[in-house]
Amino acid sequence: MTRHGAVSRAAAHTIAALGDDVSRAFELERFQDFLHVERGSARATSEAYALDLARFATFMRVKGATRPAGVTPALLRDFVYHLKDLGLAPTSIRRTVSAVRTYFKFLVNEGEIAQDPSDRLETPKRWLTLPDVLTVQEAERLIAAPSLDEPLAFRDRAMLELAYGAGLRVSEWITLGVKDVMLNDGLVRVFGKGSKERLVPIGRRAIGAVAVYVRELRPRLERGAGKGMLLLNARGQPLSRMGAWKILRKYVEIAGITKRVTPHTLRHTFATHLLEHGADLRAVQEMLGHADISTTQIYTHVDREYLRSVHKQYHPRG
């Protein structure tokens, strides 16, 4: 029981189970008293927060942070991803994030720590809104959908190969210059957000599709209005964002894919397939052009879900 004897026995039992040294180091009893006495929190909230913070303190001790002052924003992000790995529901994760934020605000107000490491901690909403990811088979069907009967088939195949093969944003599809595709080196030069330049490798199939398009079709489309852009429309002008969307939707339908597929779906698919096959997270970050690796970590969620599905499907006790 805490000093005031005010919180529920369940909350007190959860804290006691951690051990006195952990409880004292993380000021968990004082925080429970604060919730009950000063905030007047309901018993259910107090008990839920006790469980959340017990899990938090245990995780931090394992990671080497023995006191609240040793907790960093990066450790907090790792903790949130750990909760997802445990299989907690999004509502439980959001509640835990709320508990951690309340806890650190309390510590700052009490003068226990100088800065709040949770002030920019976000609930992983993106986990709930990630678009569907194509399977490898669906991606192959999509890319194979342009038929040679189509007058712009070479362009369309090149566009789809680059979108999936290099993980490009739609804005990067349409602004890719002919000179930015270095076929001999197997690279594309991409100017992403904030005009930040990056080099992304492309595979032999993408190289072959672009080479055929540049040799066989693009010279016939170019009428002096192409502005050096790689992908042109039927009038010889740079392909617009809406034009790229329409092309994608057309081939999604032809390929018989029932999922909602957007240009960003192909970017998600690119990253997910790399991670599924063992790619290093930082290498994927570099190829996607993410400034912060925490942005790339959302794809590890998709990858983990894939691994869980494989385990469930194939393990005798899955």
C-alpha atoms as a printed R data frame, in Angstrom:
    type eleno elety resid chain resno       x       y       z
1   ATOM     1    CA   MET     A     1   0.000   0.000   0.000
2   ATOM     2    CA   THR     A     2   1.211   3.527  -0.709
3   ATOM     3    CA   ARG     A     3   1.953   6.141   1.908
4   ATOM     4    CA   HIS     A     4  -1.553   7.602   1.862
5   ATOM     5    CA   GLY     A     5  -3.181   4.155   1.767
6   ATOM     6    CA   ALA     A     6  -5.536   5.667  -0.799
7   ATOM     7    CA   VAL     A     7  -5.050   3.678  -3.957
8   ATOM     8    CA   SER     A     8  -6.626   0.305  -4.639
9   ATOM     9    CA   ARG     A     9  -5.116  -2.929  -3.429
10  ATOM    10    CA   ALA     A    10  -4.765  -4.085  -7.049
11  ATOM    11    CA   ALA     A    11  -2.625  -1.069  -7.946
12  ATOM    12    CA   ALA     A    12  -0.562  -1.442  -4.787
13  ATOM    13    CA   HIS     A    13  -0.050  -5.143  -5.479
14  ATOM    14    CA   THR     A    14   1.133  -4.411  -9.043
15  ATOM    15    CA   ILE     A    15   3.688  -1.908  -7.748
16  ATOM    16    CA   ALA     A    16   4.825  -4.196  -4.918
17  ATOM    17    CA   ALA     A    17   5.432  -7.011  -7.389
18  ATOM    18    CA   LEU     A    18   8.142  -4.913  -9.037
19  ATOM    19    CA   GLY     A    19  10.206  -4.763  -5.878
20  ATOM    20    CA   ASP     A    20  10.929  -1.856  -3.554
21  ATOM    21    CA   ASP     A    21  14.082  -0.750  -5.362
22  ATOM    22    CA   VAL     A    22  12.341  -0.341  -8.723
23  ATOM    23    CA   SER     A    23   9.276   1.261  -7.183
24  ATOM    24    CA   ARG     A    24  11.390   3.795  -5.285
25  ATOM    25    CA   ALA     A    25  13.719   4.488  -8.215
26  ATOM    26    CA   PHE     A    26  10.783   5.288 -10.501
27  ATOM    27    CA   GLU     A    27   8.648   7.030  -7.836
28  ATOM    28    CA   LEU     A    28   5.703   4.789  -8.668
29  ATOM    29    CA   GLU     A    29   4.038   4.943  -5.251
30  ATOM    30    CA   ARG     A    30   4.207   8.718  -5.207
31  ATOM    31    CA   PHE     A    31   2.691   8.817  -8.683
32  ATOM    32    CA   GLN     A    32  -0.180   6.553  -7.591
33  ATOM    33    CA   ASP     A    33  -0.856   8.843  -4.632
34  ATOM    34    CA   PHE     A    34  -0.859  11.811  -6.996
35  ATOM    35    CA   LEU     A    35  -3.407  10.127  -9.278
36  ATOM    36    CA   HIS     A    36  -5.774   9.321  -6.435
37  ATOM    37    CA   VAL     A    37  -5.377  12.301  -4.104
38  ATOM    38    CA   GLU     A    38  -4.674  15.223  -6.435
39  ATOM    39    CA   ARG     A    39  -6.318  14.131  -9.667
40  ATOM    40    CA   GLY     A    40  -9.100  12.094  -8.156
41  ATOM    41    CA   SER     A    41  -8.640   9.394 -10.768
42  ATOM    42    CA   ALA     A    42 -11.085   6.509 -10.819
43  ATOM    43    CA   ARG     A    43  -9.940   3.204  -9.357
44  ATOM    44    CA   ALA     A    44  -9.964   1.567 -12.803
45  ATOM    45    CA   THR     A    45  -7.686   4.294 -14.187
46  ATOM    46    CA   SER     A    46  -5.339   3.982 -11.215
47  ATOM    47    CA   GLU     A    47  -5.093   0.217 -11.632
48  ATOM    48    CA   ALA     A    48  -4.588   0.427 -15.405
49  ATOM    49    CA   TYR     A    49  -1.858   3.066 -15.011
50  ATOM    50    CA   ALA     A    50  -0.152   0.957 -12.345
51  ATOM    51    CA   LEU     A    51   0.019  -1.974 -14.749
52  ATOM    52    CA   ASP     A    52   1.197   0.252 -17.622
53  ATOM    53    CA   LEU     A    53   3.955   1.853 -15.562
54  ATOM    54    CA   ALA     A    54   5.078  -1.445 -14.067
55  ATOM    55    CA   ARG     A    55   5.589  -2.717 -17.614
56  ATOM    56    CA   PHE     A    56   7.313   0.579 -18.508
57  ATOM    57    CA   ALA     A    57   9.705   0.461 -15.522
58  ATOM    58    CA   THR     A    58  10.587  -3.181 -16.192
59  ATOM    59    CA   PHE     A    59  11.355  -2.447 -19.847
60  ATOM    60    CA   MET     A    60  13.528   0.559 -18.954
61  ATOM    61    CA   ARG     A    61  15.514  -1.405 -16.352
62  ATOM    62    CA   VAL     A    62  16.220  -4.106 -18.941
63  ATOM    63    CA   LYS     A    63  17.402  -1.385 -21.342
64  ATOM    64    CA   GLY     A    64  19.739   0.078 -18.721
65  ATOM    65    CA   ALA     A    65  17.693   3.091 -17.597
66  ATOM    66    CA   THR     A    66  17.536   2.587 -13.822
67  ATOM    67    CA   ARG     A    67  15.860   5.921 -13.031
68  ATOM    68    CA   PRO     A    68  13.433   8.231 -14.854
69  ATOM    69    CA   ALA     A    69  16.251  10.669 -15.640
70  ATOM    70    CA   GLY     A    70  17.878   7.979 -17.789
71  ATOM    71    CA   VAL     A    71  14.839   7.545 -20.039
72  ATOM    72    CA   THR     A    72  15.299   9.089 -23.499
73  ATOM    73    CA   PRO     A    73  12.810   9.784 -26.330
74  ATOM    74    CA   ALA     A    74  14.420   6.965 -28.322
75  ATOM    75    CA   LEU     A    75  13.887   4.496 -25.468
76  ATOM    76    CA   LEU     A    76  10.266   5.583 -25.209
77  ATOM    77    CA   ARG     A    77   9.742   4.944 -28.929
78  ATOM    78    CA   ASP     A    78  11.299   1.499 -28.501
79  ATOM    79    CA   PHE     A    79   8.937   0.870 -25.611
80  ATOM    80    CA   VAL     A    80   5.898   1.686 -27.741
81  ATOM    81    CA   TYR     A    81   7.076  -0.707 -30.455
82  ATOM    82    CA   HIS     A    82   7.678  -3.308 -27.727
83  ATOM    83    CA   LEU     A    83   4.018  -2.972 -26.708
84  ATOM    84    CA   LYS     A    84   2.984  -3.668 -30.281
85  ATOM    85    CA   ASP     A    85   5.226  -6.726 -30.341
86  ATOM    86    CA   LEU     A    86   3.477  -7.988 -27.225
87  ATOM    87    CA   GLY     A    87   0.278  -8.010 -29.239
88  ATOM    88    CA   LEU     A    88  -1.496  -5.302 -27.230
89  ATOM    89    CA   ALA     A    89  -4.561  -3.738 -28.803
90  ATOM    90    CA   PRO     A    90  -4.184  -0.174 -30.153
91  ATOM    91    CA   THR     A    91  -6.516   1.077 -27.394
92  ATOM    92    CA   SER     A    92  -4.224  -0.423 -24.737
93  ATOM    93    CA   ILE     A    93  -1.160   1.111 -26.368
94  ATOM    94    CA   ARG     A    94  -2.815   4.532 -26.474
95  ATOM    95    CA   ARG     A    95  -3.723   4.230 -22.802
96  ATOM    96    CA   THR     A    96  -0.141   3.286 -21.917
97  ATOM    97    CA   VAL     A    97   1.206   6.283 -23.839
98  ATOM    98    CA   SER     A    98  -1.252   8.487 -21.920
99  ATOM    99    CA   ALA     A    99  -0.062   6.972 -18.633
100 ATOM   100    CA   VAL     A   100   3.591   7.586 -19.499
101 ATOM   101    CA   ARG     A   101   2.906  11.205 -20.489
102 ATOM   102    CA   THR     A   102   0.991  11.858 -17.267
103 ATOM   103    CA   TYR     A   103   3.776  10.213 -15.267
104 ATOM   104    CA   PHE     A   104   6.532  12.367 -16.758
105 ATOM   105    CA   LYS     A   105   4.519  15.573 -16.356
106 ATOM   106    CA   PHE     A   106   4.164  14.657 -12.687
107 ATOM   107    CA   LEU     A   107   7.927  14.125 -12.345
108 ATOM   108    CA   VAL     A   108   8.703  17.466 -14.002
109 ATOM   109    CA   ASN     A   109   6.242  19.302 -11.752
110 ATOM   110    CA   GLU     A   110   7.745  17.578  -8.708
111 ATOM   111    CA   GLY     A   111  11.241  18.665  -9.739
112 ATOM   112    CA   GLU     A   112  12.421  15.064 -10.099
113 ATOM   113    CA   ILE     A   113  13.559  15.561 -13.704
114 ATOM   114    CA   ALA     A   114  14.403  18.696 -15.666
115 ATOM   115    CA   GLN     A   115  13.015  17.705 -19.073
116 ATOM   116    CA   ASP     A   116  10.084  15.604 -20.203
117 ATOM   117    CA   PRO     A   117  11.263  12.902 -22.666
118 ATOM   118    CA   SER     A   118   7.651  12.088 -23.576
119 ATOM   119    CA   ASP     A   119   6.669  15.546 -24.838
120 ATOM   120    CA   ARG     A   120   6.918  14.392 -28.466
121 ATOM   121    CA   LEU     A   121   5.888  10.799 -27.958
122 ATOM   122    CA   GLU     A   122   3.122   9.985 -30.402
123 ATOM   123    CA   THR     A   123   0.533   7.276 -30.330
124 ATOM   124    CA   PRO     A   124   1.272   5.059 -33.346
125 ATOM   125    CA   LYS     A   125  -1.881   5.996 -35.256
126 ATOM   126    CA   ARG     A   126  -0.179   5.092 -38.518
127 ATOM   127    CA   TRP     A   127  -0.346   1.458 -37.509
128 ATOM   128    CA   LEU     A   128  -4.108   1.755 -37.832
129 ATOM   129    CA   THR     A   129  -4.084   3.567 -41.168
130 ATOM   130    CA   LEU     A   130  -1.342   1.832 -43.138
131 ATOM   131    CA   PRO     A   131  -2.718   0.980 -46.569
132 ATOM   132    CA   ASP     A   132  -2.848  -2.616 -47.681
133 ATOM   133    CA   VAL     A   133   0.490  -4.031 -48.780
134 ATOM   134    CA   LEU     A   134   0.622  -6.132 -51.919
135 ATOM   135    CA   THR     A   135   1.935  -9.653 -51.768
136 ATOM   136    CA   VAL     A   136   4.885 -10.502 -53.994
137 ATOM   137    CA   GLN     A   137   2.486 -12.329 -56.314
138 ATOM   138    CA   GLU     A   138   0.130  -9.333 -56.499
139 ATOM   139    CA   ALA     A   139   3.027  -6.978 -57.239
140 ATOM   140    CA   GLU     A   140   4.166  -9.265 -60.060
141 ATOM   141    CA   ARG     A   141   0.648  -9.445 -61.506
142 ATOM   142    CA   LEU     A   142   0.357  -5.664 -61.401
143 ATOM   143    CA   ILE     A   143   3.654  -5.080 -63.182
144 ATOM   144    CA   ALA     A   144   2.814  -7.721 -65.790
145 ATOM   145    CA   ALA     A   145  -0.613  -6.165 -66.457
146 ATOM   146    CA   PRO     A   146   0.409  -3.749 -69.270
147 ATOM   147    CA   SER     A   147  -0.190  -5.643 -72.521
148 ATOM   148    CA   LEU     A   148   1.800  -5.019 -75.677
149 ATOM   149    CA   ASP     A   149  -1.553  -4.213 -77.288
150 ATOM   150    CA   GLU     A   150  -1.503  -1.011 -75.236
151 ATOM   151    CA   PRO     A   151   0.131   1.836 -77.210
152 ATOM   152    CA   LEU     A   152   1.861   3.129 -74.053
153 ATOM   153    CA   ALA     A   153   2.673  -0.280 -72.567
154 ATOM   154    CA   PHE     A   154   6.441   0.328 -72.475
155 ATOM   155    CA   ARG     A   155   5.952   3.564 -70.500
156 ATOM   156    CA   ASP     A   156   3.476   1.984 -68.125
157 ATOM   157    CA   ARG     A   157   5.685  -1.007 -67.429
158 ATOM   158    CA   ALA     A   158   8.652   1.296 -66.773
159 ATOM   159    CA   MET     A   159   6.561   3.418 -64.399
160 ATOM   160    CA   LEU     A   160   5.327   0.434 -62.390
161 ATOM   161    CA   GLU     A   161   8.764  -1.172 -62.229
162 ATOM   162    CA   LEU     A   162  10.285   2.056 -60.875
163 ATOM   163    CA   ALA     A   163   7.467   2.689 -58.404
164 ATOM   164    CA   TYR     A   164   7.731  -0.764 -56.858
165 ATOM   165    CA   GLY     A   165  11.431  -1.347 -57.539
166 ATOM   166    CA   ALA     A   166  12.665   1.916 -56.008
167 ATOM   167    CA   GLY     A   167   9.935   2.774 -53.488
168 ATOM   168    CA   LEU     A   168   9.285   6.182 -55.002
169 ATOM   169    CA   ARG     A   169   6.638   8.684 -53.926
170 ATOM   170    CA   VAL     A   170   4.228   9.610 -56.729
171 ATOM   171    CA   SER     A   171   5.749  13.108 -56.808
172 ATOM   172    CA   GLU     A   172   9.101  11.421 -57.455
173 ATOM   173    CA   TRP     A   173   7.707   9.268 -60.288
174 ATOM   174    CA   ILE     A   174   6.610  12.293 -62.249
175 ATOM   175    CA   THR     A   175   9.671  14.485 -61.615
176 ATOM   176    CA   LEU     A   176  12.269  11.839 -62.440
177 ATOM   177    CA   GLY     A   177  14.414  13.124 -65.304
178 ATOM   178    CA   VAL     A   178  15.875  11.016 -68.103
179 ATOM   179    CA   LYS     A   179  19.326  11.981 -66.883
180 ATOM   180    CA   ASP     A   180  18.440  10.805 -63.355
181 ATOM   181    CA   VAL     A   181  18.159   7.173 -64.463
182 ATOM   182    CA   MET     A   182  21.686   5.751 -64.548
183 ATOM   183    CA   LEU     A   183  21.043   2.397 -66.174
184 ATOM   184    CA   ASN     A   184  24.683   1.345 -66.401
185 ATOM   185    CA   ASP     A   185  25.073   1.850 -62.656
186 ATOM   186    CA   GLY     A   186  21.671   0.428 -61.749
187 ATOM   187    CA   LEU     A   187  20.723   3.623 -59.892
188 ATOM   188    CA   VAL     A   188  18.126   6.373 -59.984
189 ATOM   189    CA   ARG     A   189  18.800   9.851 -58.640
190 ATOM   190    CA   VAL     A   190  15.733  11.005 -56.718
191 ATOM   191    CA   PHE     A   191  14.899  14.452 -55.399
192 ATOM   192    CA   GLY     A   192  12.555  13.922 -52.490
193 ATOM   193    CA   LYS     A   193  10.979  16.166 -49.879
194 ATOM   194    CA   GLY     A   194  12.816  19.446 -49.486
195 ATOM   195    CA   SER     A   195  14.701  18.715 -52.731
196 ATOM   196    CA   LYS     A   196  16.896  16.312 -50.790
197 ATOM   197    CA   GLU     A   197  18.829  14.109 -53.196
198 ATOM   198    CA   ARG     A   198  19.282  10.375 -52.758
199 ATOM   199    CA   LEU     A   199  20.493   7.488 -54.925
200 ATOM   200    CA   VAL     A   200  18.328   4.370 -54.999
201 ATOM   201    CA   PRO     A   201  19.378   1.063 -56.575
202 ATOM   202    CA   ILE     A   202  17.064  -0.569 -59.104
203 ATOM   203    CA   GLY     A   203  17.026  -4.194 -60.209
204 ATOM   204    CA   ARG     A   204  17.595  -5.695 -63.627
205 ATOM   205    CA   ARG     A   205  13.879  -5.867 -64.449
206 ATOM   206    CA   ALA     A   206  13.388  -2.175 -63.784
207 ATOM   207    CA   ILE     A   207  16.565  -1.390 -65.735
208 ATOM   208    CA   GLY     A   208  15.316  -3.450 -68.667
209 ATOM   209    CA   ALA     A   209  11.834  -1.876 -68.648
210 ATOM   210    CA   VAL     A   210  13.210   1.679 -68.551
211 ATOM   211    CA   ALA     A   211  15.775   0.914 -71.253
212 ATOM   212    CA   VAL     A   212  13.086  -0.403 -73.611
213 ATOM   213    CA   TYR     A   213  10.836   2.594 -72.928
214 ATOM   214    CA   VAL     A   214  13.639   5.131 -73.478
215 ATOM   215    CA   ARG     A   215  14.746   3.427 -76.674
216 ATOM   216    CA   GLU     A   216  11.435   2.406 -78.258
217 ATOM   217    CA   LEU     A   217   8.707   4.770 -77.116
218 ATOM   218    CA   ARG     A   218   9.859   7.949 -75.426
219 ATOM   219    CA   PRO     A   219  11.504   9.440 -78.565
220 ATOM   220    CA   ARG     A   220   8.140   9.093 -80.355
221 ATOM   221    CA   LEU     A   221   6.293  10.807 -77.504
222 ATOM   222    CA   GLU     A   222   8.760  13.671 -77.133
223 ATOM   223    CA   ARG     A   223   7.634  16.701 -79.135
224 ATOM   224    CA   GLY     A   224   9.711  19.354 -77.435
225 ATOM   225    CA   ALA     A   225   7.456  19.700 -74.384
226 ATOM   226    CA   GLY     A   226   8.888  16.900 -72.247
227 ATOM   227    CA   LYS     A   227  11.156  19.177 -70.180
228 ATOM   228    CA   GLY     A   228  13.625  16.330 -69.763
229 ATOM   229    CA   MET     A   229  11.191  14.287 -67.653
230 ATOM   230    CA   LEU     A   230  11.327  10.519 -68.029
231 ATOM   231    CA   LEU     A   231   7.605   9.734 -68.009
232 ATOM   232    CA   LEU     A   232   5.537  11.498 -70.660
233 ATOM   233    CA   ASN     A   233   1.841  11.388 -71.503
234 ATOM   234    CA   ALA     A   234   0.381  10.714 -74.932
235 ATOM   235    CA   ARG     A   235   0.738  14.417 -75.829
236 ATOM   236    CA   GLY     A   236   4.456  14.388 -75.069
237 ATOM   237    CA   GLN     A   237   4.119  16.384 -71.840
238 ATOM   238    CA   PRO     A   238   5.378  15.338 -68.398
239 ATOM   239    CA   LEU     A   239   3.020  12.872 -66.771
240 ATOM   240    CA   SER     A   240   0.846  14.531 -64.119
241 ATOM   241    CA   ARG     A   241   0.077  13.185 -60.667
242 ATOM   242    CA   MET     A   242  -3.527  12.504 -61.701
243 ATOM   243    CA   GLY     A   243  -2.334  10.815 -64.877
244 ATOM   244    CA   ALA     A   244  -0.088   8.500 -62.856
245 ATOM   245    CA   TRP     A   245  -2.987   7.652 -60.524
246 ATOM   246    CA   LYS     A   246  -5.257   6.795 -63.448
247 ATOM   247    CA   ILE     A   247  -2.644   4.522 -65.001
248 ATOM   248    CA   LEU     A   248  -2.143   2.714 -61.694
249 ATOM   249    CA   ARG     A   249  -5.893   2.250 -61.125
250 ATOM   250    CA   LYS     A   250  -6.290   0.869 -64.638
251 ATOM   251    CA   TYR     A   251  -3.708  -1.856 -64.127
252 ATOM   252    CA   VAL     A   252  -4.860  -2.690 -60.602
253 ATOM   253    CA   GLU     A   253  -8.228  -3.519 -62.130
254 ATOM   254    CA   ILE     A   254  -6.698  -5.477 -65.015
255 ATOM   255    CA   ALA     A   255  -4.561  -7.469 -62.535
256 ATOM   256    CA   GLY     A   256  -7.698  -8.385 -60.561
257 ATOM   257    CA   ILE     A   257  -6.393  -6.904 -57.316
258 ATOM   258    CA   THR     A   258  -9.295  -6.148 -54.964
259 ATOM   259    CA   LYS     A   259  -7.297  -4.221 -52.359
260 ATOM   260    CA   ARG     A   260  -7.299  -0.433 -52.400
261 ATOM   261    CA   VAL     A   261  -4.029   0.404 -54.138
262 ATOM   262    CA   THR     A   262  -2.548   3.908 -54.264
263 ATOM   263    CA   PRO     A   263   0.904   5.048 -55.366
264 ATOM   264    CA   HIS     A   264   1.894   5.003 -51.687
265 ATOM   265    CA   THR     A   265   0.796   1.364 -51.452
266 ATOM   266    CA   LEU     A   266   3.647   0.498 -53.823
267 ATOM   267    CA   ARG     A   267   6.064   2.445 -51.616
268 ATOM   268    CA   HIS     A   268   4.842   0.553 -48.544
269 ATOM   269    CA   THR     A   269   5.107  -2.700 -50.482
270 ATOM   270    CA   PHE     A   270   8.685  -1.928 -51.536
271 ATOM   271    CA   ALA     A   271   9.766  -1.362 -47.923
272 ATOM   272    CA   THR     A   272   7.827  -4.285 -46.514
273 ATOM   273    CA   HIS     A   273   9.165  -6.784 -49.036
274 ATOM   274    CA   LEU     A   274  12.739  -5.656 -48.369
275 ATOM   275    CA   LEU     A   275  12.299  -6.137 -44.620
276 ATOM   276    CA   GLU     A   276  10.542  -9.474 -45.063
277 ATOM   277    CA   HIS     A   277  13.591 -10.720 -46.928
278 ATOM   278    CA   GLY     A   278  16.075  -9.528 -44.303
279 ATOM   279    CA   ALA     A   279  17.068  -6.007 -45.356
280 ATOM   280    CA   ASP     A   280  18.663  -3.751 -42.748
281 ATOM   281    CA   LEU     A   281  16.303  -1.090 -41.411
282 ATOM   282    CA   ARG     A   282  18.812   1.722 -41.920
283 ATOM   283    CA   ALA     A   283  19.390   0.709 -45.527
284 ATOM   284    CA   VAL     A   284  15.636   0.841 -46.111
285 ATOM   285    CA   GLN     A   285  15.557   4.243 -44.409
286 ATOM   286    CA   GLU     A   286  18.195   5.506 -46.818
287 ATOM   287    CA   MET     A   287  16.376   4.179 -49.879
288 ATOM   288    CA   LEU     A   288  13.061   5.670 -48.786
289 ATOM   289    CA   GLY     A   289  14.654   9.033 -48.001
290 ATOM   290    CA   HIS     A   290  13.381   9.218 -44.419
291 ATOM   291    CA   ALA     A   291  15.191  11.773 -42.275
292 ATOM   292    CA   ASP     A   292  14.303   9.923 -39.050
293 ATOM   293    CA   ILE     A   293  14.529   6.156 -38.674
294 ATOM   294    CA   SER     A   294  11.441   6.214 -36.445
295 ATOM   295    CA   THR     A   295   9.440   6.957 -39.604
296 ATOM   296    CA   THR     A   296  10.856   3.837 -41.247
297 ATOM   297    CA   GLN     A   297  10.055   1.740 -38.170
298 ATOM   298    CA   ILE     A   298   6.360   1.727 -39.075
299 ATOM   299    CA   TYR     A   299   7.286  -0.848 -41.713
300 ATOM   300    CA   THR     A   300   8.631  -3.188 -39.057
301 ATOM   301    CA   HIS     A   301   5.032  -3.397 -37.847
302 ATOM   302    CA   VAL     A   302   3.911  -4.666 -41.233
303 ATOM   303    CA   ASP     A   303   6.867  -7.043 -41.285
304 ATOM   304    CA   ARG     A   304   6.016  -8.370 -37.820
305 ATOM   305    CA   GLU     A   305   2.408  -8.910 -38.804
306 ATOM   306    CA   TYR     A   306   3.652 -10.887 -41.804
307 ATOM   307    CA   LEU     A   307   5.868 -13.028 -39.585
308 ATOM   308    CA   ARG     A   308   2.982 -13.656 -37.197
309 ATOM   309    CA   SER     A   309   0.760 -14.738 -40.090
310 ATOM   310    CA   VAL     A   310   3.455 -17.128 -41.343
311 ATOM   311    CA   HIS     A   311   3.888 -18.571 -37.852
312 ATOM   312    CA   LYS     A   312   0.135 -19.023 -37.415
313 ATOM   313    CA   GLN     A   313  -0.199 -20.667 -40.800
314 ATOM   314    CA   TYR     A   314   2.735 -23.043 -40.685
315 ATOM   315    CA   HIS     A   315   3.624 -23.792 -37.059
316 ATOM   316    CA   PRO     A   316   1.938 -26.922 -35.659
317 ATOM   317    CA   ARG     A   317   0.922 -24.986 -32.554
318 ATOM   318    CA   GLY     A   318   0.316 -21.650 -34.287
